[in-house]
C-alpha cells in the first residue's frame, strides 16, 4: 500500500519553519541596502558628520574626495569664545589655520578642533582628541604637534592617503583629457582622409565623363 500512497509527514503544520542557516550566517552589512549619498549636502561641521564607516564601502572614497575638495572646516571670521583655563581665559587661535591649514578644522557646534585627515582615514580604534571628542586645550599648542607625530604616525599615514586619493582623481582626469584630445585628433585625420577620397573619386568621374 505504501507504494500507492505517499506517507504523510508527521511534522506539525503549525510548527515554525526552520531558518536557513546560510542566511543566518550572512553579516548584517551584506543585508543592508545601499543608500544613495548626496555629496552636496555633506555636513561641514566636524561634529555633525557621520563616521566614514557608516557609509557603504563603495561610497566611502566618494565621500572622502568630496570633503577633500571642499577643504577643512575653517570658519576664520567666527568669533571664537573664551573659556577659563585655570586663572586665564583662552580661546582657539585662528592663526593655527595658517600653520596647519591643510588638515586642522574647527567645530562651531562644540568649540573644539579636529583633524580632517584622521576623520577621513584615521584608524577607528585609534583614540585621539582630534578624532573623537575634539581638542580644546587652547594653551597647550604642543598637543597639536603631538597629534602630528613622526613619519609613521596615524596622522601622517592618513594625510598621505588623502594626497594619494586626490592625485588619483587628477590622474584619472588627465587620462580622460588626453583620451578626448586623441579622439579629436583621430576624428580630424579620418575626416581629412574621407574628403581626400571623395575629391579623388570626383576627379576620376569628371575625367571619365570627358573621355
Secondary structure, DSSP 8 states (H G I E B T S, - for coil): -TTTS-----S-TTS-----HHHHHS-HHHHS------GGG---SGGGS--GGGS-TTTHHHHHHHHHHH-----TTS----EEETTEEE---TTHHHHSTTTEEEETTTTEEEEHHHHHHS-TT---TTTTT-B--TT-THHHHHHH-STTSHHHHHHHHHHHHHHHHHHHHHHHHHHHHHHHHHHHHHHHHHHHHHHHHHHHHHHHHH-
